[in-house]
Amino acid sequence: MAKVLCVLYDDPIGGHPASYPRDTIPTISGYPGGQTAPTPQGIDFTPGEMLGSVSGELGLRRFLEERGHTLVVTSDKEGPDSVFDRELPDADIVISQPFWPAYLTAERMERAANLKLVVTAGIGSDHTDLSAAIGKGVSVAEVTYSNSISVAEHVVMMILSLVRNYLPSNQVAREGGWAIADCSQRAYDVEGMQVGTVAAGRIGLAVLRRMHPFDVGLHYFDRHRLPAEVERELNLTFHGSVASMVGVCDVVTINCPLHPETENLFDERLIASMKRGAYIVNTARGKIVDRDAIVRALESGHLAGYAGDVWYPQPAPADHPWRTMPNHGMTPHTSGTTLSAQARYAAGTREILEAFFDGTPIREEYLIVDGGKLAGAGAHSYSAK
């Protein structure tokens, strides 16, 4: 029997919800391109419930315990005395989320003698040392596409929020004011702007499709060029490098995985090459940008705004400079963990576990590392460095 160690974020401050704003959520059966939504043999939760926090347990306890497995759920994940570190040595499976990642370093993996499978409940597996997983023959999987559209919607919201100066204007209203000039002095139309994405995979392409009706110019960089018919449909301009794209864009959204090639990609030099008054929206990973270079660019006015929900480390410390830098629209890492998304990534996590326990293949599109090498989505998105 297996021990499953699951790291989830804390329950709401007021406790696990007793009720919800909506009674139901839409049923999503598939995604653009033909991939179906998760199809586990069954679920033990009601879609729309809070599943991503500790009390939600991803809806897994009954399923696992009825099969004789042990489930340990915690939010305590940092330091040698954390529950995560104490429970890790004999864990067979580790599950965590990008929003509250259990950083599975090579050193931690070395101490996990029984570890066979690492699952990301959501998308993005950079909190796991993939090279170490390859070396130890540990499989890594994630619920690909489960919350991609959730993140894309968040990106569009943040673009509009920054360009239209929404958050400061909302604050004026909350404080009882009517300072129209103050609100409008940083507000622009998105119409006619040039918008570019770093990577045009599931999230990046979804952002491009959603921005197309706003009558903007659309640009993208990706290691894998999109089909010609998609470029024609959306009137996309392809760029052979990030550097060539960012210089022409008013808004840049970052949607690429974090790996050695993209860490600190947006450094002082690249940011300086952008238009004065450009905006950056980063819902990918915090380490793709240079933390302090972002602060300096906002303070100098070279960047007009920065928004995102990814930080490093996560959770971000109270004194993280992004909390107090000017003209930002930061949120905690929430873009991919809406109640709608939780239903899908919880179901996908169960689907992965069912396949693992039954000895049947895990979906190819869910695989990141398998059989000692990058596999599935991992072979497309990551580099073996």
N, C-alpha and C positions, 0 to 999 in steps of 0.2 A: 504494500500500500504506500501511497505517496504522501509526502508532506508538502503542502502548497503554502508558500509565504507570500502574502499579498499586501502591498504598501499602497494605501489610499490617503487622500487628504482628509483633514478633520471635518467633522459634522458642522453644520451651520451653528453660529454662535448661540442661537436660541434653541438648539437641539434639532434632531432629525425631524423633517417636516411632518406635521399631522395632516396637512391638506396642501393643495397646490392651486395655482391660479387658473389652470385649465383642467378639464376632466379627461381629455384625450390628446394625443398627438397624431399627426398624419402618419399613415403607414407608408414607408419607403421600401419598395421591393427590389429596386435596382438602381444603378448609377449610370451616368453617361459612358458610352463605350461598351455596355453590355454586361459588366460585372454585376452579379446579384448581391443584394444585401445579405448579411449573415443568415445562415440557415441551420441553426442547431437543431438537435432532435427534440428539444423542448426548452422552456424557460420557466423559472420560478419567481417571476416578478411581473409587475404591471408596467408596461411602457409608459414613460412619463414620470416615474418615481425617481427619487434621488438614489442613484446606485453607485456614484463615484466616490462617495465619502465612506468613512469607516463603517458606519452602521448599515449602509447599503450593501456592502460586501460584494458588489457586482452581481448580486443575486445568485451567488455560487454555493452558499453553505449547504443547503439541502441536497443539491446535486452531488457535491463532493462527499458529504458524510454518508449518504445512502449507498455510495460505492465503497465506503470504508476508508476514505482518505481523510487526512487531517488538514484543516484550514486555519491558518494563523493570519489575522488581519491587524495591521497597525498603521499609524501615521508617523511613528517614531523611527526615524531612519538615519540620523546623523550621529557619528561618533561611535567609539568602540563599545560603549555601554548602552547603545540604542537597542530597542527590541529587534530591529532588523539585523543588527550584527550578532546579537545573541542567538537568534533563531536560524541564521543563515547556514552554519556549518553542516546541518543535516537536512537542509531543504532540497527537495527534488525539483521543484518548480518555483520560480520567482515571477510574480506579476506586479507591475507598477504602471503608472501613467506618466505621460510627459508633463502634466500639470504639477505633479508632486513626485518627481522622479527618484527612484532608488538608484543612486549612482553605483552601478555594478562595475567597479574597477577591476583591473587585472589582479590586484592584491586581494580584494574581496572574493573574486572568483577562485583564487587559489585555495582559499579557506573553505570553499563550498564543495567538498569532496563528492557529494551526491548529486550535484546540480546537473540536470539533463536538458531543461527547457527554460527559456526566459521569454515572457510574453509582455508586450506593451499593449495595455488596454487603451487603444487609440492608435495614432500614427506617429512615427518618429522614434527610432531606437538608438539614438546617439548617446543616451545615458548608460548604455551598455558598451563595454569595451569589446568591439566586434572582433578585433584581432585576437584577443584573449579567448573569446568564445570559439573562434575558428581553431585555435591551437588546442583547446581542451575538448573539442568535439561536442560543444554545447549548442543546441539548436536555439535560434532566436526567431520569434514571430511577432507580428503586429496585425492589427485589424485594419488592413489597408482599405482606404476610402471611407471608413465608417464615419469620420468626422471631417472629411476634406471640405465638403460644402459648407459645413458649420464655420470653418475657418475662413473660407472665401467670403461668406456673408460678413464676417467680422472685419475683414480687410476693407471691403467696400464701405462699411459703416465708418471705419476710422479715416479713410480717405475723405469722405464727405465731412466728417466731424472736424478734421484739421483745416481743410480748405475753406469751409464755411464758418470757421471760428465758433462752432456750436457750444463746446463745453464752457468757455468763459461767458457766452451769452446766456446760457442756461443758469449759470451761477448768479448773474445779475438779476434774473427773474426770481430766483430762489431767495435772494436777499432783499427783495422788495423794490428794486431799482427799475429805471427806465432809460438807461444810458445808451441810447441808440448809436450815437457816434462812437462811443467806446467799443460797442459790440461790432460795428461795421468796419472799423479801421484796419482789421486784419482779415476781413471776409472777402472771398472771391467766388466766382463761378468756376465749376469744374469744366464746363463746356469749353471746348477748344484747346484744353491743356493736352500735353503729351504725357502719357502714362505708360510706364514700363515695368515688367516683372523680371526679376532674376529667377529663372526657372519657370517652365510652363508645363509642369506635370499636372497632376490631378487638381491641386489647389490653384496653381498659377493660371492654368487654362480656364478654370472656373471663374477666377477674378476677371480675366480678359473678357469672357462672355458676358459677365454682369456689368462691366464698365462700357461695353460697346454701345448700348443705347444712350449713353450720356454724350454722344457726339464728341469724343476725344480721339486723339491719335494714339494708337496702341503699338507698343514695342515689346520685344522679348529677347532674352538670351537664354539658351538652354544647350546642354551638351548634345541633346537629341533634337534635331530640327522637326517642327511640326509638319504634317502633310500639307502639300501645296493647296489643297482644297480648303483646309482650315484657315490658312493664311489669307486666301482670297475672301472667304466668308466673313472674316472679322477685320479685313484690311490691315493685317499685321505687318510690321516691319521687323525682320529678323536681324539681330546683331551678332557678330562673331565673337564678341567679348563683352564682359560687363562694362569695362571702361568706355567702350565706344557707345554703349547705350545710355549710361547715366548722364553723359554730357548734354544730351538733347532732351532729357525728360524733366518735366515739372514735378512729377510724382513717381517715386520708385517704390515698388513693393517687393519684399524679399520672401521668396517661397521655396528656397532650396534646402536640402538637408545639410546638417552640420557634419563636416568631415575635414581632414587636414587641408584640403584645397580651399575650403570656404571659411575656415576659422580666421577671424579678423580681416575678412575680405574688405569690409568698409572701414578702411583705416584713414588716417589724416589725409594722405595723398589722394585717395579715391574720392573722399568727400569734398576735398577742395576742387576737384575737377567738375563737380556738379554745378548746375546753375545756382546763382545766388537766389535765395527764396524758394528752393526746392523743398519737397516734403519726402520723408522716408516713413514707410509703414513696414514693420518687421514682426510678423507672427510666426517666423520660422524657428530661429534659435538666437538667444542673446549673444552668444560668442561669435556670431557671424559679423558683428560690428565691434569696433573698438569703443568700449564703454566711455572713456574719457574724451575721445575725439568727437563723439556725438554731443557730449555736454558742451565742449568748447565751440562747436559749430552752431549750436543753438544760442549760446551766450553772445557770440559775435554777430549773429544774425545771418550767417551764411546759409544755414538751414532755417526755413520758416516754421517747421514743425517736425516732430518725431512722435510716432505712436506705435504701439505694439503691446503684446502681452507676454513676451518672452524675456527672461532675465537670466543672469548667471551670477551666483548660484540661484537655485529655486528651492524654497522660497527666498526672495531677496531680503537682505537685512534691512532694518529700519532706516539705516543711514545711507542706503544706496543712493548715489547722486542723481539717478534718473527720477527719484521721487520728487525732487525739488528743482530740477532744471526748468528753464522757461519754455513755454509753448509746447508742452508735451501732452499726449493723450494716452498715457500708459494705464493699463489695467493689470490685475493679477492674471495668471495664465488661465484664461477662461474661454478663449475662442472656440476650443474644440470640446468643451464639456458642458454644453447645453443639456437640458433634460432630454431633448430629442436625440442628441448624439450619444448620450449615456446608454439609451436603450439599444443602440446599434453596437457600440463597442463592448457592452456587457454580453450581448448575444454572440458577438464574434469571438470573445474570449472563451465563452463556453464551447463554441464550435471547435476552437483549436484544442481545448482540453479533451473534448469527446474524441477527436481524431487521435490525439496522443495516447489516451488510455485504451482505445480500441485497436490501436496498431494500424490505423488507416492513414493514408497520406494527408497531411495538412495542406490546405489549398496553396497552390503555387504562388498566388498573388499575396498571400499572407507571410510567406517565408522571407527572412532576411539573411539568416545563416543556417545552413543545413549540410550535414555530411562533410564538415570541415572546410566549407567554402561559402562565399556569398552565393545566395540563391534567390530565385523569385524576384520580388520587388527590391530586395537588397542588391542584387547584381546590377539592377538598372540605376539605383539611386546612390550607392555608396562605392567607394574605392577601397581596395584591399591594402591599406597602408597602416 
